[in-house]
Amino acid sequence: MAQLLLIDDNPALIPGQVRQAFPAPAHRVEVAATGAEGLERVGAGPPDVILLDLGLPDQSGLEVYQQIRRIDARIPVIFVTIAKTADAAIEAMRQGAFDYLFKPLDPHQLKRVVGEALKVARLMREPAVVVGTPPGDDRPGEAIIGSCPAMQEVYKAIGRVADQAFPVLITGESGTGKELVARAIYQHGPRAQAPFLALNCAAIPEALLESELFGHEKGAFTGAERRRIGKFEQCNGGTIFLDEVGDMPLVSQAKILRLLQEQAFERVGGSETIRTDVRLIAATHRDLKARSDEGQFRPDLYYRLGVFAIQLPPLRERGEDLALLVRFYLRRVSRVTGGWPPTSSL
């Protein structure tokens, strides 16, 4: 069950909209009318996502947000505000808020943004368990399973790199578990209590990717009505996972290279240098060396990302792990469907 906390002093409209968009029993929506009440609920048990009004009767939403960050910086916080306080909402994004929505709430936008925040919350909190054999039924989270020599080397690599600050490049075919390895590195590292954001470079149109990563200034291009805070600024102090980095356009690659070298960048259409502190984990199913030889990927970025690389083996090269994986997924399916657990002969 996903837990949402709405901190808003208007009981007439917004709580009903949120409950309608995220109905029980799959979701539980709690409502706090003041900042103090909201903070008390967060302290008693962190929700998965918080919707926070900027204008509260006892204190400002920004003040409440800063206190939430001190309790648990991993909770995605979405600000709810009116258009005239957009500058305050943008400042909240600069401080690490997940997103902001304008009143009156658009139901489709509400579902999309909160749905994305719930995914981020899962990535940060659901353990990516590193085990050689399938975990028991009562173990939470997802597991990286395998005891073949190639997977043992992957486990060693995760342990060696987790405490370091330099970037990591995870390579392997689609479906080999690159995101799980990225989460394991994050969860076993010193930034595990800071935010973790994942972005699929292949899923975002080329024209929007640079703005998504670095943000943009008002008027930077047609439709840029307000300043946008990008992921690298928003995730200051945390970890960013760039999936399918091999599909990133060359223009964005140049900015990524500078960010890795200097931890600095400019928003699209801006001249102000933004300083940040993020750890970058990248993944791709492509051969970046071949793409750099063909001029489709910057060689300097390839070598910078590949300071520490983890190669995941395809399933066809993990013959001795096949029975382990079959037992694990049969057990998972049988829990969902109510069927019998697999026999020990599998």
C-alpha positions as CSV (number, residue, x, y, z in Angstrom):
1,M,0.0,0.0,0.0
2,A,1.4,3.4,-1.0
3,Q,1.1,6.1,1.7
4,L,0.5,9.7,0.7
5,L,0.5,12.6,3.2
6,L,-1.3,15.8,2.2
7,I,-0.3,18.9,4.2
8,D,-3.0,21.5,3.3
9,D,-5.4,23.6,5.4
10,N,-8.2,23.5,2.8
11,P,-10.3,20.4,3.6
12,A,-13.0,21.3,1.0
13,L,-11.4,20.3,-2.3
14,I,-7.8,19.0,-2.6
15,P,-8.1,16.0,-0.2
16,G,-11.0,14.7,-2.2
17,Q,-9.2,15.1,-5.5
18,V,-6.1,13.3,-4.1
19,R,-8.2,10.4,-2.7
20,Q,-10.1,10.1,-6.0
21,A,-6.9,10.0,-8.0
22,F,-5.3,7.5,-5.6
23,P,-8.1,5.4,-4.1
24,A,-8.0,2.8,-1.4
25,P,-7.0,0.0,-0.8
26,A,-4.0,0.4,-3.0
27,H,-3.3,3.9,-1.5
28,R,-3.7,5.5,1.9
29,V,-4.1,9.2,1.9
30,E,-3.6,11.1,5.2
31,V,-4.3,14.8,5.7
32,A,-2.7,17.3,8.0
33,A,-4.1,20.8,8.3
34,T,-1.0,22.5,9.7
35,G,2.8,22.3,9.2
36,A,3.2,21.1,12.8
37,E,0.7,18.3,12.4
38,G,2.3,17.3,9.2
39,L,5.8,17.2,10.7
40,E,4.4,15.1,13.6
41,R,3.0,12.5,11.2
42,V,6.3,12.4,9.2
43,G,8.2,11.8,12.4
44,A,5.9,9.0,13.4
45,G,6.4,7.2,10.2
46,P,7.7,8.6,6.9
47,P,5.1,8.4,4.0
48,D,6.0,7.4,0.5
49,V,5.2,10.8,-1.0
50,I,4.2,14.2,0.5
51,L,2.0,16.8,-1.1
52,L,2.7,20.1,0.6
53,D,0.9,23.4,0.4
54,L,3.2,26.5,0.3
55,G,0.7,28.6,2.3
56,L,0.0,27.0,5.7
57,P,-1.6,28.8,8.7
58,D,1.3,28.2,11.1
59,Q,4.4,28.4,9.0
60,S,5.5,28.6,5.4
61,G,5.6,25.5,3.3
62,L,9.3,26.1,2.6
63,E,10.0,26.0,6.4
64,V,8.1,22.8,6.7
65,Y,10.0,21.3,3.8
66,Q,13.3,22.1,5.3
67,Q,12.3,20.3,8.5
68,I,11.1,17.3,6.5
69,R,14.5,17.1,4.8
70,R,16.1,17.0,8.2
71,I,13.8,14.1,9.2
72,D,14.3,12.1,5.9
73,A,15.7,13.7,2.8
74,R,14.6,10.7,0.7
75,I,10.9,11.5,0.9
76,P,9.7,13.0,-2.5
77,V,7.9,16.2,-1.7
78,I,5.5,17.8,-4.2
79,F,4.5,21.4,-3.6
80,V,0.9,22.5,-4.2
81,T,0.6,26.2,-4.8
82,I,-1.1,29.0,-6.7
83,A,0.5,30.5,-9.8
84,K,1.5,33.7,-8.2
85,T,3.8,31.9,-5.8
86,A,5.7,30.1,-8.6
87,D,9.0,31.7,-7.6
88,A,8.7,30.1,-4.1
89,A,7.9,26.7,-5.7
90,I,11.0,27.0,-8.0
91,E,13.1,27.8,-5.0
92,A,11.7,24.6,-3.4
93,M,12.8,22.7,-6.4
94,R,16.3,24.2,-6.1
95,Q,16.4,22.9,-2.6
96,G,15.5,19.4,-3.7
97,A,11.7,19.2,-3.9
98,F,10.5,16.6,-6.4
99,D,8.0,18.8,-8.3
100,Y,5.2,21.4,-7.9
101,L,1.6,21.5,-9.0
102,F,-0.6,24.6,-9.4
103,K,-4.1,25.0,-8.0
104,P,-6.7,24.1,-9.1
105,L,-5.1,20.6,-9.5
106,D,-5.3,19.0,-12.9
107,P,-6.2,15.3,-12.3
108,H,-4.1,13.9,-15.1
109,Q,-1.0,15.9,-14.0
110,L,-1.7,14.9,-10.4
111,K,-1.7,11.2,-11.3
112,R,1.4,11.6,-13.4
113,V,3.6,13.5,-11.0
114,V,2.6,11.6,-7.9
115,G,3.0,8.3,-9.8
116,E,6.5,9.3,-10.8
117,A,7.3,10.3,-7.2
118,L,6.0,6.9,-5.9
119,K,8.4,5.2,-8.4
120,V,11.3,7.2,-7.0
121,A,10.3,6.4,-3.5
122,R,10.3,2.7,-4.3
123,L,13.8,3.0,-5.9
124,M,15.2,4.6,-2.8
125,R,13.5,2.4,-0.1
126,E,13.0,-1.0,-1.6
127,P,16.2,-2.9,-0.9
128,A,18.2,-4.2,-3.9
129,V,19.4,-7.3,-2.1
130,V,22.6,-8.9,-3.3
131,V,22.4,-12.6,-2.7
132,G,23.9,-15.7,-4.2
133,T,20.8,-17.8,-3.7
134,P,17.1,-16.9,-3.8
135,P,15.9,-15.1,-0.6
136,G,13.1,-16.5,1.5
137,D,9.5,-15.5,0.9
138,D,9.6,-13.0,3.8
139,R,12.5,-10.9,2.4
140,P,11.4,-7.5,1.1
141,G,12.6,-5.9,-2.0
142,E,14.2,-7.2,-5.2
143,A,17.2,-9.4,-5.3
144,I,20.3,-9.8,-7.5
145,I,20.5,-13.5,-7.7
146,G,23.4,-15.7,-9.0
147,S,26.3,-17.7,-7.7
148,C,28.2,-18.3,-11.0
149,P,31.8,-16.9,-11.2
150,A,30.7,-13.9,-13.3
151,M,28.1,-12.8,-10.8
152,Q,30.5,-13.3,-7.9
153,E,32.7,-10.8,-9.7
154,V,29.8,-8.4,-9.9
155,Y,29.1,-8.6,-6.2
156,K,32.8,-7.9,-5.5
157,A,32.7,-4.9,-7.8
158,I,29.6,-3.4,-6.0
159,G,31.4,-3.8,-2.7
160,R,34.6,-2.1,-4.0
161,V,32.8,0.9,-5.6
162,A,29.9,1.6,-3.2
163,D,31.9,3.8,-0.8
164,Q,33.7,5.7,-3.6
165,A,32.7,9.0,-5.1
166,F,33.7,8.5,-8.7
167,P,31.2,7.6,-11.5
168,V,30.3,4.0,-12.3
169,L,29.4,2.6,-15.7
170,I,27.2,-0.5,-15.8
171,T,27.0,-2.3,-19.1
172,G,25.1,-5.4,-20.2
173,E,22.2,-6.5,-22.3
174,S,18.7,-5.4,-21.6
175,G,17.1,-7.4,-18.8
176,T,20.4,-8.3,-17.0
177,G,19.6,-6.1,-13.9
178,K,21.5,-2.9,-14.5
179,E,19.1,-0.8,-12.4
180,L,19.3,-3.3,-9.5
181,V,23.0,-3.0,-9.5
182,A,22.8,0.8,-9.5
183,R,20.4,0.7,-6.6
184,A,22.7,-1.7,-4.7
185,I,25.6,0.7,-5.2
186,Y,23.5,3.6,-3.9
187,Q,22.0,1.8,-1.0
188,H,25.4,0.5,0.2
189,G,27.1,3.8,-0.2
190,P,27.5,6.9,2.0
191,R,24.7,8.8,0.1
192,A,22.1,6.2,1.0
193,Q,20.1,8.7,3.1
194,A,20.2,11.3,0.3
195,P,17.9,11.4,-2.8
196,F,18.3,8.9,-5.7
197,L,16.9,9.9,-9.1
198,A,16.7,7.7,-12.1
199,L,16.3,8.9,-15.7
200,N,16.1,6.9,-18.9
201,C,17.9,8.9,-21.5
202,A,16.3,6.9,-24.4
203,A,12.8,7.7,-23.2
204,I,13.0,11.5,-23.2
205,P,12.9,13.4,-26.5
206,E,16.3,14.9,-27.5
207,A,14.9,18.4,-27.5
208,L,13.8,18.0,-23.8
209,L,16.6,15.9,-22.3
210,E,19.1,18.8,-21.7
211,S,16.3,20.8,-20.0
212,E,15.4,17.8,-17.9
213,L,19.0,17.3,-16.7
214,F,20.2,20.8,-16.3
215,G,17.1,23.0,-16.2
216,H,16.3,26.1,-18.2
217,E,15.8,29.8,-17.8
218,K,12.6,31.6,-18.5
219,G,12.4,32.4,-22.3
220,A,15.2,30.0,-23.2
221,F,13.0,28.5,-25.9
222,T,9.4,28.6,-27.1
223,G,7.2,27.5,-24.2
224,A,9.7,28.2,-21.4
225,E,7.4,30.3,-19.4
226,R,9.2,29.8,-16.1
227,R,12.6,28.8,-14.8
228,R,13.0,25.0,-14.5
229,I,15.3,23.3,-12.1
230,G,17.0,20.3,-13.6
231,K,17.8,17.0,-12.1
232,F,21.4,17.7,-11.3
233,E,20.5,20.8,-9.4
234,Q,17.5,19.2,-7.7
235,C,19.5,16.1,-6.6
236,N,22.3,18.1,-5.0
237,G,24.0,15.8,-2.4
238,G,22.4,12.6,-3.8
239,T,22.9,10.1,-6.6
240,I,21.6,10.2,-10.2
241,F,21.2,7.1,-12.3
242,L,21.3,7.7,-16.1
243,D,19.9,4.6,-17.8
244,E,20.7,4.1,-21.5
245,V,23.3,6.8,-21.4
246,G,24.5,5.5,-24.8
247,D,21.5,7.1,-26.4
248,M,22.3,10.6,-25.1
249,P,22.8,13.3,-27.8
250,L,26.2,14.7,-28.3
251,V,25.2,18.2,-27.0
252,S,24.1,16.8,-23.7
253,Q,27.2,14.6,-23.5
254,A,29.5,17.7,-23.5
255,K,27.6,19.1,-20.5
256,I,27.8,15.8,-18.6
257,L,31.5,15.7,-19.2
258,R,31.9,19.2,-17.7
259,L,29.7,18.2,-14.8
260,L,31.9,15.2,-14.0
261,Q,35.1,17.3,-14.2
262,E,33.9,20.4,-12.3
263,Q,30.5,19.6,-10.7
264,A,29.3,22.7,-12.4
265,F,26.9,23.5,-15.3
266,E,24.6,26.2,-16.7
267,R,20.9,26.0,-17.2
268,V,19.7,26.1,-20.8
269,G,19.5,29.7,-21.9
270,G,21.4,30.9,-18.8
271,S,24.9,32.2,-18.0
272,E,24.9,31.5,-14.2
273,T,27.3,28.7,-13.2
274,I,25.4,26.2,-10.9
275,R,27.5,24.2,-8.5
276,T,26.2,20.8,-7.4
277,D,27.4,17.7,-5.7
278,V,26.0,14.5,-7.2
279,R,27.3,11.0,-7.8
280,L,26.6,9.7,-11.3
281,I,25.9,6.1,-12.1
282,A,25.3,5.3,-15.7
283,A,24.1,2.3,-17.6
284,T,23.8,1.2,-21.2
285,H,23.2,-1.9,-23.3
286,R,25.3,-0.4,-26.1
287,D,29.0,-0.8,-26.9
288,L,30.2,2.7,-26.0
289,K,33.7,2.1,-27.3
290,A,32.3,1.2,-30.7
291,R,29.9,4.2,-30.6
292,S,32.8,6.5,-29.7
293,D,34.9,5.1,-32.6
294,E,31.9,5.9,-34.9
295,G,31.6,9.4,-33.6
296,Q,28.2,8.8,-31.9
297,F,29.6,9.1,-28.3
298,R,32.3,11.3,-27.0
299,P,35.5,9.4,-26.4
300,D,36.5,11.6,-23.4
301,L,33.1,11.1,-21.8
302,Y,33.4,7.3,-22.4
303,Y,36.7,7.2,-20.6
304,R,35.5,9.4,-17.8
305,L,32.4,7.3,-17.2
306,G,34.4,4.1,-17.5
307,V,36.8,4.9,-14.6
308,F,35.0,2.0,-12.9
309,A,32.9,-0.3,-15.1
310,I,30.7,-3.3,-14.1
311,Q,29.9,-5.7,-16.9
312,L,26.7,-7.8,-16.3
313,P,26.8,-11.2,-18.0
314,P,23.8,-12.3,-20.1
315,L,21.7,-15.2,-18.9
316,R,23.0,-17.5,-21.6
317,E,26.4,-17.3,-19.9
318,R,25.0,-18.1,-16.4
319,G,23.9,-21.7,-16.9
320,E,24.5,-22.7,-13.3
321,D,22.2,-19.9,-12.2
322,L,19.2,-20.9,-14.3
323,A,17.6,-23.2,-11.6
324,L,18.1,-20.5,-8.9
325,L,16.3,-17.9,-11.1
326,V,13.5,-20.3,-12.1
327,R,12.8,-21.1,-8.4
328,F,12.9,-17.4,-7.4
329,Y,10.4,-16.3,-10.0
330,L,8.1,-19.2,-9.6
331,R,8.0,-18.5,-5.9
332,R,7.2,-14.8,-6.6
333,V,4.4,-15.7,-9.1
334,S,2.9,-18.3,-6.8
335,R,2.7,-15.7,-4.0
336,V,0.8,-13.3,-6.3
337,T,-1.5,-15.9,-7.8
338,G,-2.0,-18.0,-4.6
339,G,-0.6,-21.1,-6.3
340,W,1.5,-23.8,-4.8
341,P,5.2,-22.9,-4.3
342,P,7.7,-24.6,-6.6
343,T,9.0,-28.0,-5.5
344,S,12.6,-28.5,-4.4
345,S,13.3,-30.4,-7.6
346,L,13.1,-27.3,-9.8
